[in-house]
Amino acid sequence: MITYLTQELNMPLVQASNTLTNFGGTANFTPLFGALIADSFAGRFWTIVAGSIIYELGLISITISAVLPTLRPPPCPTQVNCKEASALQLWVLYISLLLSSLGSGGIRPCVVTFAADQFDMTKSSAAARSWNLFNWYYFSMGMATLTALTFVVYIQDNVGWGWGLGVPTIAMALSIIAFLVGSPLYNNIKPAGSPLVRLAQVIVAAVKKRKEVVPENPALLYENRELDAAISLHGRLVHTNQFNHATDSKPPNLWKLATVHRVEELKCIIRMLPIWAAGIALIATSSHLHSFTVLQARSMERHLSHSFQIPPASMSIFGNITMLVGLVMYERLFVPFARRFTGNPSGITCLQRMGVGFVVNILVTVVASFVEIKRKAVAADHNLLDDPKAIIPISIFWLVPQFFLHGVADVFISVGHLEFLYDQSPESMRSTAAALYWIAISMGNYIGTLMVSLVHKYSGKKSNWLPDRNLNRGRLEYYYWLVSGIQVINLLYYVICSWLYTYKPLEEVSEICKEEDKEVLAGDKIPSMILDSTNAHGEVELGRNETA
């Protein structure tokens, strides 16, 4: 899209980059609303359907704008003194992007959690976790991205933007039809009511009872299995000693007293927030990396043969291939090897996996800075610094190492982050927890836009780090060094937060208990519970009988 905005709509570099980052930020913020709708009343299936239809409308709109000449400014091959898009043309673009963002809000937080609903995710055995849903979810996303960066980008560069945007539009329409056709086979879990209301009730109750003395014996704390049955189908959260103002032991009144399970739901969210926030800084420092790299690639030697050139946007293929291969190697080689030493069915914990990703991502921007120095040095040797359209005699494959490292980082940080949010979130809030992943990307994109705008504004006019037209006269390497330093600080923050983090305690409900819960939901009886207490790694620690 950076090429479409700069070449077809004649946008300046910084405006185009910020437009895409703002679009990404909006598309990753709307999942919060989609998740709340899904968890509160609509359910994941219908939220995905509605989001997909809205997303399709956005694709149709931007495809029409690419086809009709009246919705684009005149072509400008020289990229000098070009006529920029009119207000009407920009409004069509922004409405298309807005529709796509709103559609993403219904799709992104629900797809992976809806997929998880189709499996028994509560089994403790390592055999049940021999494959990882989140690894394969990202593998599928990687395959889709790989197709977009090869087949679709080739059409955009060699056939035209009408077909280049039309192909994804057709593919999305077919995917909606396929999803609807399979609806009779899906396991649909009914929504359990607004998670925000439950959290608000716990906070209000905690404030009202803040002077109450918490009993030393957790068994005296208030529990209501019947009340919590709909929000704890697979396991109930048990009491922890953190944030004790939130717990009380008096008769029920949801705005004055909360059950242990509901209190622990709030505690889970509070514990997750510092780890979640570390991902925001990571995204902020990486949000513009792809856009700038595409612009670098356009000025480099891209020929594979006399008749074929690599499209600049297709350079991301190396990162995607690395991620795809890395996910398979991680699941089939690394996890079994690490399991021998850690005893963890997943090899290493989510937090350890994320930590590795943070370290590798620092290397991405460091390597990118040295590649940019090399690119400009070659341009200077051939007196091409003042010609933004010139092809510098340096191979585009100099960009491959940073894409390779970025793919490795994704194997660890992206999958680990999503898996952490899903695993450590309350069961009834998993769509909302998945939305937190996308909100981190959203906030990171917005902060990244602010960073680029401030650097562009205050880094000087004569030697601006991020110039509007001629990247050869910029100081892009300085920007990469800046974000590398920010990432080092963020890594130190993450290490402290992960060291202090406490995994959620969970009582896993047995099969007998699940059947009795169904009777409770039907209003027949209150169950006598047979519970297995499990730790964060899914290993059974004890079993006990307890009568409500």
VOROSE-237813 format. One record per residue (C-alpha): residue number from 1; x, z, y. Coordinates in steps of 0.001 Angstrom, whole numbers, plus 500000, padded with zeros to 6 digits. Layout:
[node NUM, [X, Z, Y]]
...
This chain:
[node 1, [500000, 500000, 500000]]
[node 2, [502914, 500526, 502402]]
[node 3, [503581, 496785, 502140]]
[node 4, [499921, 495946, 502778]]
[node 5, [499819, 498120, 505895]]
[node 6, [503109, 496892, 507371]]
[node 7, [502935, 493227, 506336]]
[node 8, [499194, 492471, 506371]]
[node 9, [497904, 494876, 509035]]
[node 10, [501153, 494854, 511081]]
[node 11, [501354, 498644, 511325]]
[node 12, [504566, 500272, 512595]]
[node 13, [506599, 502025, 509898]]
[node 14, [505877, 505631, 510853]]
[node 15, [502161, 504991, 511438]]
[node 16, [501839, 503227, 508072]]
[node 17, [503734, 505954, 506241]]
[node 18, [501666, 508688, 507877]]
[node 19, [498429, 506797, 507148]]
[node 20, [499246, 506724, 503452]]
[node 21, [500345, 510348, 503454]]
[node 22, [497154, 511417, 505230]]
[node 23, [495142, 509389, 502732]]
[node 24, [496985, 511113, 499910]]
[node 25, [496388, 514470, 501552]]
[node 26, [492660, 513850, 501887]]
[node 27, [492356, 512436, 498366]]
[node 28, [494059, 515541, 497021]]
[node 29, [492050, 518002, 499121]]
[node 30, [488570, 516751, 498193]]
[node 31, [489043, 517853, 494537]]
[node 32, [488382, 521410, 495737]]
[node 33, [484807, 520441, 496634]]
[node 34, [484401, 518399, 493469]]
[node 35, [485606, 521318, 491368]]
[node 36, [483234, 523768, 493044]]
[node 37, [480328, 521368, 492481]]
[node 38, [481310, 520942, 488814]]
[node 39, [481839, 524656, 488127]]
[node 40, [478750, 525742, 490086]]
[node 41, [475882, 523481, 489020]]
[node 42, [476629, 519802, 488280]]
[node 43, [479004, 520110, 485332]]
[node 44, [482155, 518095, 484797]]
[node 45, [480567, 515002, 483264]]
[node 46, [478192, 514200, 486123]]
[node 47, [480808, 515103, 488727]]
[node 48, [483165, 512558, 487171]]
[node 49, [480406, 509920, 487121]]
[node 50, [479464, 510455, 490777]]
[node 51, [483096, 510514, 491878]]
[node 52, [483866, 507330, 489984]]
[node 53, [481002, 505438, 491613]]
[node 54, [482067, 506539, 495124]]
[node 55, [485679, 505629, 494338]]
[node 56, [484538, 502187, 493182]]
[node 57, [482742, 501647, 496500]]
[node 58, [486013, 502379, 498298]]
[node 59, [487856, 499828, 496165]]
[node 60, [485193, 497208, 496809]]
[node 61, [485424, 497817, 500566]]
[node 62, [489189, 497459, 500817]]
[node 63, [489109, 494378, 498552]]
[node 64, [486599, 492714, 500892]]
[node 65, [488817, 493567, 503885]]
[node 66, [491760, 491887, 502148]]
[node 67, [489740, 488751, 501418]]
[node 68, [488022, 488184, 504769]]
[node 69, [490437, 486968, 507520]]
[node 70, [488264, 488527, 510237]]
[node 71, [489096, 491976, 508870]]
[node 72, [492868, 491458, 509228]]
[node 73, [495133, 490631, 512211]]
[node 74, [496847, 487201, 512300]]
[node 75, [499859, 486811, 509950]]
[node 76, [503226, 487682, 511490]]
[node 77, [506083, 486411, 509285]]
[node 78, [508819, 487358, 511806]]
[node 79, [507609, 490976, 512106]]
[node 80, [508500, 490797, 515832]]
[node 81, [505873, 491308, 518582]]
[node 82, [503118, 491233, 515992]]
[node 83, [499470, 491694, 516925]]
[node 84, [498316, 494967, 515458]]
[node 85, [494962, 495521, 513745]]
[node 86, [491937, 495949, 516003]]
[node 87, [489816, 499086, 516115]]
[node 88, [487173, 497441, 513894]]
[node 89, [489765, 496365, 511328]]
[node 90, [491244, 499857, 511254]]
[node 91, [487793, 501407, 510856]]
[node 92, [487129, 499241, 507805]]
[node 93, [490464, 500374, 506359]]
[node 94, [489828, 504045, 507085]]
[node 95, [486279, 503977, 505675]]
[node 96, [487610, 502361, 502482]]
[node 97, [490302, 505011, 502157]]
[node 98, [487789, 507773, 502906]]
[node 99, [485434, 506590, 500159]]
[node 100, [488342, 506466, 497721]]
[node 101, [489347, 509986, 498777]]
[node 102, [485834, 511338, 498273]]
[node 103, [485638, 509684, 494871]]
[node 104, [488948, 511237, 493880]]
[node 105, [487401, 514606, 494647]]
[node 106, [485001, 514202, 491750]]
[node 107, [487468, 512668, 489309]]
[node 108, [490766, 514506, 489638]]
[node 109, [489784, 518158, 489068]]
[node 110, [487437, 517371, 486191]]
[node 111, [489124, 514735, 484020]]
[node 112, [491809, 516895, 482419]]
[node 113, [489534, 519941, 482092]]
[node 114, [486750, 517779, 480636]]
[node 115, [489278, 516435, 478136]]
[node 116, [490258, 519993, 477258]]
[node 117, [486576, 520813, 476686]]
[node 118, [486601, 518363, 473779]]
[node 119, [489180, 520481, 471908]]
[node 120, [489506, 524079, 470817]]
[node 121, [492064, 525271, 473359]]
[node 122, [491927, 528903, 472244]]
[node 123, [493666, 528628, 468872]]
[node 124, [496791, 530733, 468745]]
[node 125, [498747, 528978, 466041]]
[node 126, [501736, 526851, 466908]]
[node 127, [500318, 524078, 464727]]
[node 128, [497298, 523828, 466992]]
[node 129, [499680, 523328, 469927]]
[node 130, [501974, 520799, 468217]]
[node 131, [500699, 518268, 470710]]
[node 132, [500198, 519120, 474345]]
[node 133, [497107, 517872, 476129]]
[node 134, [498800, 517968, 479509]]
[node 135, [501808, 515973, 478332]]
[node 136, [499522, 513269, 476992]]
[node 137, [497352, 513379, 480094]]
[node 138, [500401, 512642, 482201]]
[node 139, [501546, 510046, 479681]]
[node 140, [498234, 508222, 480125]]
[node 141, [498553, 508429, 483894]]
[node 142, [502087, 507097, 483619]]
[node 143, [500939, 504113, 481552]]
[node 144, [498274, 503315, 484150]]
[node 145, [500832, 503576, 486947]]
[node 146, [503248, 501400, 484992]]
[node 147, [500583, 498708, 484726]]
[node 148, [499907, 498963, 488456]]
[node 149, [503595, 498694, 489346]]
[node 150, [504172, 495631, 487181]]
[node 151, [501093, 493493, 486601]]
[node 152, [499136, 494466, 489736]]
[node 153, [502125, 494409, 492104]]
[node 154, [503160, 491017, 490752]]
[node 155, [499685, 489675, 491570]]
[node 156, [499831, 491195, 495051]]
[node 157, [503215, 489599, 495797]]
[node 158, [502661, 486224, 494135]]
[node 159, [498915, 485557, 494135]]
[node 160, [497555, 487492, 497089]]
[node 161, [496102, 490784, 498160]]
[node 162, [492545, 489690, 497410]]
[node 163, [493237, 489491, 493679]]
[node 164, [495836, 492256, 493946]]
[node 165, [493144, 494708, 495023]]
[node 166, [490369, 492978, 493087]]
[node 167, [491957, 493595, 489689]]
[node 168, [491949, 497440, 490086]]
[node 169, [488367, 497196, 491372]]
[node 170, [487273, 495346, 488226]]
[node 171, [489240, 497717, 485994]]
[node 172, [487587, 500752, 487600]]
[node 173, [484126, 499258, 487073]]
[node 174, [484881, 498673, 483383]]
[node 175, [486194, 502243, 483000]]
[node 176, [482960, 503668, 484439]]
[node 177, [480924, 501650, 481938]]
[node 178, [483148, 502764, 479036]]
[node 179, [482889, 506411, 480109]]
[node 180, [479097, 506253, 480240]]
[node 181, [478870, 504526, 476862]]
[node 182, [480730, 507401, 475232]]
[node 183, [478520, 510104, 476768]]
[node 184, [476578, 510929, 473540]]
[node 185, [479828, 511991, 471883]]
[node 186, [481035, 514428, 474553]]
[node 187, [481033, 518203, 474395]]
[node 188, [479493, 519251, 477712]]
[node 189, [479982, 522875, 478747]]
[node 190, [477290, 524124, 481082]]
[node 191, [478449, 525385, 484505]]
[node 192, [478404, 529175, 484901]]
[node 193, [477520, 529452, 488583]]
[node 194, [479581, 529396, 491743]]
[node 195, [483054, 530883, 491198]]
[node 196, [483371, 531492, 494932]]
[node 197, [480273, 533722, 494888]]
[node 198, [481710, 535763, 492020]]
[node 199, [485034, 536158, 493806]]
[node 200, [483233, 537154, 497006]]
[node 201, [481208, 539741, 495102]]
[node 202, [484369, 541288, 493685]]
[node 203, [486024, 541416, 497116]]
[node 204, [482954, 543019, 498726]]
[node 205, [482653, 545543, 495895]]
[node 206, [486367, 546368, 496152]]
[node 207, [486100, 546989, 499894]]
[node 208, [483051, 549214, 499460]]
[node 209, [484715, 551208, 496669]]
[node 210, [488241, 551251, 498063]]
[node 211, [488276, 555063, 498265]]
[node 212, [487097, 555564, 494690]]
[node 213, [489535, 557006, 492160]]
[node 214, [490309, 554567, 489341]]
[node 215, [490004, 556248, 485923]]
[node 216, [493244, 556559, 483966]]
[node 217, [491553, 555380, 480783]]
[node 218, [490702, 551638, 481061]]
[node 219, [487990, 552123, 478419]]
[node 220, [485918, 553951, 481060]]
[node 221, [485847, 550918, 483333]]
[node 222, [482581, 549022, 483594]]
[node 223, [482113, 546098, 481212]]
[node 224, [478998, 544034, 480526]]
[node 225, [479446, 541595, 477660]]
[node 226, [475990, 540120, 478104]]
[node 227, [476471, 539504, 481829]]
[node 228, [479888, 537891, 481317]]
[node 229, [479029, 535862, 478208]]
[node 230, [478481, 532610, 480108]]
[node 231, [481857, 532843, 481881]]
[node 232, [483934, 533988, 478907]]
[node 233, [483031, 531767, 475975]]
[node 234, [486541, 531779, 474479]]
[node 235, [488120, 534990, 475737]]
[node 236, [487680, 537934, 478048]]
[node 237, [490182, 539153, 480547]]
[node 238, [491310, 542754, 480040]]
[node 239, [492242, 545344, 482634]]
[node 240, [495612, 545258, 484399]]
[node 241, [497112, 547790, 486794]]
[node 242, [497507, 545332, 489658]]
[node 243, [495211, 545476, 492725]]
[node 244, [493318, 548517, 491425]]
[node 245, [490998, 548789, 494435]]
[node 246, [488965, 546029, 492834]]
[node 247, [487763, 548090, 489838]]
[node 248, [484991, 550694, 489536]]
[node 249, [483056, 552359, 486732]]
[node 250, [479527, 552897, 488107]]
[node 251, [476254, 551151, 487144]]
[node 252, [475959, 547421, 487846]]
[node 253, [475238, 545867, 491230]]
[node 254, [477204, 542676, 491647]]
[node 255, [477796, 543211, 495362]]
[node 256, [478758, 546847, 494818]]
[node 257, [480295, 546821, 491363]]
[node 258, [482030, 544149, 489301]]
[node 259, [482793, 544014, 485600]]
[node 260, [486400, 544179, 484428]]
[node 261, [486308, 540485, 483536]]
[node 262, [485164, 539474, 487020]]
[node 263, [487718, 541713, 488679]]
[node 264, [490458, 540210, 486552]]
[node 265, [489283, 536711, 487527]]
[node 266, [490112, 537537, 491131]]
[node 267, [493415, 539111, 490131]]
[node 268, [494342, 535947, 488199]]
[node 269, [493802, 533803, 491285]]
[node 270, [495792, 536176, 493506]]
[node 271, [498710, 536253, 491042]]
[node 272, [498778, 532460, 490818]]
[node 273, [498880, 531757, 494562]]
[node 274, [502608, 532413, 495255]]
[node 275, [503644, 530121, 492375]]
[node 276, [501120, 527529, 493499]]
[node 277, [502447, 527659, 497063]]
[node 278, [505971, 526768, 495911]]
[node 279, [504613, 523398, 494810]]
[node 280, [503393, 522666, 498337]]
[node 281, [506919, 522711, 499786]]
[node 282, [508121, 520498, 496947]]
[node 283, [505470, 517865, 497668]]
[node 284, [506095, 518060, 501417]]
[node 285, [509759, 517190, 500981]]
[node 286, [509017, 514336, 498559]]
[node 287, [505838, 512886, 500052]]
[node 288, [507504, 510059, 502003]]
[node 289, [510249, 509302, 499509]]
[node 290, [508408, 506397, 497889]]
[node 291, [507416, 504794, 501194]]
[node 292, [510958, 504876, 502553]]
[node 293, [512404, 503640, 499274]]
[node 294, [510101, 500602, 499261]]
[node 295, [511301, 499721, 502755]]
[node 296, [514929, 500109, 501634]]
[node 297, [514248, 497883, 498635]]
[node 298, [512834, 495108, 500817]]
[node 299, [516228, 494767, 502527]]
[node 300, [518285, 494700, 499307]]
[node 301, [519183, 491949, 496835]]
[node 302, [516270, 491801, 494394]]
[node 303, [516940, 488681, 492317]]
[node 304, [516979, 488975, 488541]]
[node 305, [517292, 485203, 488282]]
[node 306, [517171, 482225, 490607]]
[node 307, [513386, 482147, 490419]]
[node 308, [512363, 485789, 490003]]
[node 309, [512680, 488723, 492390]]
[node 310, [511724, 492333, 491691]]
[node 311, [508825, 493330, 493988]]
[node 312, [509964, 496302, 496109]]
[node 313, [506956, 498418, 495135]]
[node 314, [507780, 497868, 491448]]
[node 315, [510957, 499927, 491713]]
[node 316, [508849, 502965, 490885]]
[node 317, [508599, 501501, 487396]]
[node 318, [511972, 503077, 486604]]
[node 319, [510634, 506512, 487469]]
[node 320, [507508, 505928, 485414]]
[node 321, [509407, 504647, 482393]]
[node 322, [511698, 507671, 482608]]
[node 323, [508666, 509959, 482779]]
[node 324, [506966, 508274, 479808]]
[node 325, [510068, 508402, 477633]]
[node 326, [510830, 511912, 478873]]
[node 327, [507383, 513221, 477956]]
[node 328, [507712, 511934, 474394]]
[node 329, [511252, 513320, 474056]]
[node 330, [510158, 516636, 475561]]
[node 331, [507261, 516990, 473137]]
[node 332, [508997, 515692, 469987]]
[node 333, [512595, 516815, 470477]]
[node 334, [512978, 519467, 473153]]
[node 335, [510006, 521678, 472233]]
[node 336, [510907, 522037, 468509]]
[node 337, [514562, 522668, 469438]]
[node 338, [513767, 525287, 472082]]
[node 339, [511165, 526940, 469834]]
[node 340, [513917, 527936, 467410]]
[node 341, [515533, 530117, 470062]]
[node 342, [512556, 531320, 472113]]
[node 343, [509825, 531669, 469503]]
[node 344, [507440, 530218, 472066]]
[node 345, [505087, 527562, 470578]]
[node 346, [505623, 525504, 473748]]
[node 347, [509412, 525831, 473641]]
[node 348, [509698, 527355, 477103]]
[node 349, [507138, 528889, 479417]]
[node 350, [505336, 526953, 482140]]
[node 351, [507316, 528818, 484786]]
[node 352, [510650, 527935, 483193]]
[node 353, [509553, 524315, 482902]]
[node 354, [508630, 524219, 486577]]
[node 355, [511942, 525795, 487555]]
[node 356, [513891, 523004, 485886]]
[node 357, [511770, 520494, 487791]]
[node 358, [512551, 522170, 491115]]
[node 359, [516288, 521886, 490456]]
[node 360, [516141, 518223, 489401]]
[node 361, [514029, 517312, 492437]]
[node 362, [516780, 518584, 494755]]
[node 363, [519136, 516112, 493109]]
[node 364, [516657, 513284, 493863]]
[node 365, [516941, 513601, 497640]]
[node 366, [520682, 514285, 497524]]
[node 367, [521290, 511082, 495542]]
[node 368, [518891, 509165, 497819]]
[node 369, [520941, 510162, 500876]]
[node 370, [524176, 508781, 499425]]
[node 371, [522454, 505521, 498397]]
[node 372, [521221, 505055, 501969]]
[node 373, [524738, 505630, 503304]]
[node 374, [526014, 502966, 500917]]
[node 375, [523252, 500505, 501874]]
[node 376, [523980, 500789, 505588]]
[node 377, [527732, 500548, 505033]]
[node 378, [527279, 497196, 503294]]
[node 379, [524962, 496055, 506095]]
[node 380, [527611, 496995, 508662]]
[node 381, [530333, 495143, 506742]]
[node 382, [528226, 491951, 506937]]
[node 383, [527048, 492474, 510548]]
[node 384, [523412, 492817, 509486]]
[node 385, [522517, 496140, 511111]]
[node 386, [520535, 494486, 513906]]
[node 387, [518590, 492123, 511635]]
[node 388, [515713, 494079, 510011]]
[node 389, [514573, 490992, 508049]]
[node 390, [517994, 490225, 506572]]
[node 391, [518703, 490702, 502864]]
[node 392, [521731, 492959, 502539]]
[node 393, [524090, 491923, 499699]]
[node 394, [523683, 495144, 497734]]
[node 395, [521789, 495313, 494456]]
[node 396, [518401, 496954, 494403]]
[node 397, [519526, 498746, 491239]]
[node 398, [521403, 501229, 493432]]
[node 399, [517975, 502842, 493855]]
[node 400, [517492, 503361, 490102]]
[node 401, [519295, 506752, 489812]]
[node 402, [516957, 508480, 492248]]
[node 403, [513913, 507047, 490453]]
[node 404, [515370, 508161, 487121]]
[node 405, [515829, 511709, 488421]]
[node 406, [512363, 511666, 489926]]
[node 407, [510912, 510745, 486527]]
[node 408, [512811, 513601, 484885]]
[node 409, [511563, 516006, 487559]]
[node 410, [507962, 514907, 486901]]
[node 411, [508306, 515697, 483196]]
[node 412, [509029, 519294, 484109]]
[node 413, [507416, 520135, 487447]]
[node 414, [504201, 518094, 487452]]
[node 415, [503095, 518809, 483889]]
[node 416, [504317, 522397, 484062]]
[node 417, [502443, 523059, 487301]]
[node 418, [499141, 521693, 486003]]
[node 419, [499506, 523475, 482670]]
[node 420, [500306, 526755, 484449]]
[node 421, [497200, 526538, 486642]]
[node 422, [494972, 525686, 483671]]
[node 423, [496437, 528299, 481328]]
[node 424, [496504, 531173, 483815]]
[node 425, [493182, 530519, 485522]]
[node 426, [489909, 532197, 484493]]
[node 427, [488023, 530169, 481906]]
[node 428, [484997, 529584, 484142]]
[node 429, [487169, 528319, 487025]]
[node 430, [489308, 525722, 485308]]
[node 431, [488007, 522792, 487317]]
[node 432, [488708, 524811, 490449]]
[node 433, [492181, 525646, 489121]]
[node 434, [492859, 521976, 488438]]
[node 435, [491751, 521319, 492014]]
[node 436, [494438, 523738, 493208]]
[node 437, [497016, 521366, 491742]]
[node 438, [495673, 518507, 493835]]
[node 439, [495277, 520715, 496911]]
[node 440, [498970, 521576, 496670]]
[node 441, [499688, 517839, 496769]]
[node 442, [497248, 517469, 499669]]
[node 443, [498813, 520211, 501762]]
[node 444, [502269, 518938, 500872]]
[node 445, [501318, 515468, 502100]]
[node 446, [499978, 516803, 505387]]
[node 447, [503060, 518946, 505935]]
[node 448, [505212, 515952, 505010]]
[node 449, [503411, 513907, 507662]]
[node 450, [504065, 516634, 510216]]
[node 451, [507749, 516741, 509238]]
[node 452, [508167, 512975, 509584]]
[node 453, [506325, 512945, 512912]]
[node 454, [508469, 515760, 514317]]
[node 455, [511696, 514163, 513087]]
[node 456, [510635, 510826, 514555]]
[node 457, [509735, 512436, 517884]]
[node 458, [512711, 514745, 518377]]
[node 459, [515621, 512986, 516645]]
[node 460, [516347, 510794, 519688]]
[node 461, [515390, 507327, 520879]]
[node 462, [518723, 505504, 520651]]
[node 463, [519705, 506893, 517246]]
[node 464, [516332, 507912, 515844]]
[node 465, [516489, 509091, 512240]]
[node 466, [513267, 507216, 511403]]
[node 467, [512890, 504156, 513677]]
[node 468, [509673, 502145, 513808]]
[node 469, [511046, 498697, 512988]]
[node 470, [514735, 498606, 512028]]
[node 471, [515650, 501047, 509270]]
[node 472, [519263, 499841, 509429]]
[node 473, [519694, 501597, 512789]]
[node 474, [518078, 504796, 511563]]
[node 475, [519518, 507960, 510050]]
[node 476, [517389, 508219, 506940]]
[node 477, [520178, 510044, 505112]]
[node 478, [519928, 512876, 507652]]
[node 479, [516240, 513259, 506811]]
[node 480, [517083, 513413, 503099]]
[node 481, [519666, 516143, 503761]]
[node 482, [517104, 518087, 505763]]
[node 483, [514529, 518054, 502966]]
[node 484, [517220, 518874, 500390]]
[node 485, [518016, 522048, 502315]]
[node 486, [514339, 522964, 502485]]
[node 487, [514070, 522473, 498721]]
[node 488, [516988, 524842, 498084]]
[node 489, [515226, 527554, 500095]]
[node 490, [511987, 526831, 498229]]
[node 491, [513795, 527126, 494880]]
[node 492, [515057, 530611, 495786]]
[node 493, [511506, 531603, 496768]]
[node 494, [510154, 530239, 493483]]
[node 495, [512730, 532113, 491379]]
[node 496, [511702, 535406, 493004]]
[node 497, [507978, 534717, 492544]]
[node 498, [508328, 533655, 488906]]
[node 499, [510470, 536712, 488124]]
[node 500, [507744, 538991, 489513]]
[node 501, [504835, 537111, 487929]]
[node 502, [502650, 538849, 485319]]
[node 503, [500855, 536652, 482781]]
[node 504, [497140, 537229, 482365]]
[node 505, [496033, 539438, 479450]]
[node 506, [493274, 537952, 477314]]
[node 507, [491037, 539097, 474492]]
[node 508, [490301, 536034, 472372]]
[node 509, [486799, 536035, 470941]]
[node 510, [486489, 535443, 467218]]
[node 511, [484166, 532863, 465668]]
[node 512, [481632, 535592, 464736]]
[node 513, [481625, 536754, 468325]]
[node 514, [481055, 533233, 469627]]
[node 515, [477923, 532863, 467513]]
[node 516, [476614, 536192, 468800]]
[node 517, [477378, 535124, 472380]]
[node 518, [475140, 532118, 471886]]
[node 519, [472336, 534486, 470846]]
[node 520, [472993, 536576, 473945]]
[node 521, [472701, 533515, 476150]]
[node 522, [469392, 532811, 474438]]
[node 523, [468290, 536399, 475211]]
[node 524, [468169, 537685, 471598]]
[node 525, [470622, 540596, 471498]]
[node 526, [473789, 542174, 472762]]
[node 527, [476702, 541483, 470438]]
[node 528, [479085, 543856, 468776]]
[node 529, [482418, 542312, 469641]]
[node 530, [485275, 541471, 467316]]
[node 531, [488209, 540657, 469551]]
[node 532, [491749, 539462, 469169]]
[node 533, [494006, 540457, 472053]]
[node 534, [496442, 537664, 472869]]
[node 535, [499398, 537465, 475177]]
[node 536, [500321, 534638, 477554]]
[node 537, [501858, 532569, 474744]]
[node 538, [498745, 532646, 472584]]
[node 539, [500191, 535033, 469963]]
[node 540, [497798, 537575, 468422]]
[node 541, [498869, 541143, 469168]]
[node 542, [496033, 543283, 467797]]
[node 543, [492445, 543237, 466585]]
[node 544, [489807, 545899, 467205]]
[node 545, [486074, 546501, 466823]]
[node 546, [484189, 547536, 469913]]
[node 547, [480481, 548110, 470377]]
[node 548, [478944, 547294, 473732]]
